[in-house]
Amino acid sequence: MIHFVLHDAKDTVAVVVVEGVTSGTEMTGWIMDEDRMIKVKAQQDIPIGHKVALKDMAVGDTVWKYGIDMGKVVAGIKAGQHAHVHNIKTKRW
């Protein structure tokens, strides 16, 4: 089962594509551009359509999604945690 997808191997977050991801779930992700799978263990419940962190990130780090700089970390994030508006903000403002 594919739990999350990402486009580019350099992405630091991916989109959860199934319901019911709970803390402790061993997730499989598909890197679309390379057609290969990776594994990440969920550290928190993550709703469908939301992002999961693929690596540990510190405040100020750039967040990559779809191979594009989509913002910065404003609160530390560990691999497998829910990545959303509480810990990522745009760089525009």
CORLINWO-V421829 format. One record per pair of residues at least 4 apart in sequence whose ideal C-beta (glycine too) atoms are under 7 Angstrom apart, sorted by the first residue. I is the first residue (numbers start at 1). J is the second residue. If there is no record, write none. Layout:
I_J + I_J
//
This chain:
1_18 + 1_28 + 2_17 + 2_28 + 2_29 + 2_30 + 3_16 + 3_17 + 3_18 + 3_21 + 3_27 + 3_28 + 3_29 + 4_14 + 4_15 + 4_16 + 4_17 + 4_27 + 4_29 + 4_52 + 5_14 + 5_15 + 5_17 + 5_29 + 5_30 + 5_32 + 6_11 + 6_14 + 6_29 + 6_31 + 6_32 + 7_11 + 7_32 + 7_33 + 7_66 + 7_67 + 8_33 + 8_66 + 8_67 + 9_31 + 9_33 + 9_34 + 10_64 + 10_67 + 11_54 + 11_64 + 11_65 + 11_66 + 11_67 + 12_53 + 12_54 + 12_55 + 12_57 + 12_63 + 12_64 + 13_51 + 13_52 + 13_53 + 13_54 + 13_63 + 13_65 + 13_83 + 14_29 + 14_51 + 14_52 + 14_54 + 15_49 + 15_51 + 16_21 + 16_46 + 16_48 + 16_49 + 16_50 + 16_52 + 17_48 + 18_48 + 19_48 + 21_25 + 21_27 + 21_42 + 21_45 + 21_46 + 22_42 + 22_45 + 23_42 + 23_43 + 23_44 + 23_45 + 24_41 + 24_42 + 25_42 + 26_39 + 26_41 + 27_39 + 27_40 + 27_41 + 27_42 + 28_37 + 28_39 + 29_37 + 29_38 + 29_40 + 30_37 + 31_36 + 31_38 + 40_52 + 40_54 + 40_79 + 40_80 + 41_80 + 42_46 + 42_52 + 42_80 + 43_78 + 43_80 + 43_81 + 44_81 + 44_82 + 46_50 + 46_52 + 46_82 + 50_82 + 50_84 + 51_83 + 51_84 + 52_80 + 52_82 + 52_83 + 53_57 + 53_77 + 53_78 + 53_79 + 53_80 + 53_81 + 53_83 + 54_79 + 55_79 + 56_78 + 56_79 + 57_61 + 57_63 + 57_73 + 57_76 + 57_77 + 58_73 + 58_76 + 59_73 + 59_74 + 59_75 + 59_76 + 60_72 + 60_73 + 61_72 + 61_73 + 62_69 + 62_72 + 63_70 + 63_71 + 63_72 + 63_73 + 63_88 + 64_68 + 64_69 + 64_70 + 65_70 + 71_88 + 71_89 + 71_90 + 71_91 + 72_89 + 72_91 + 73_77 + 73_87 + 73_88 + 74_87 + 74_88 + 74_89 + 75_86 + 75_87 + 77_81 + 77_83 + 77_87 + 83_87 + 83_88 + 84_88
//
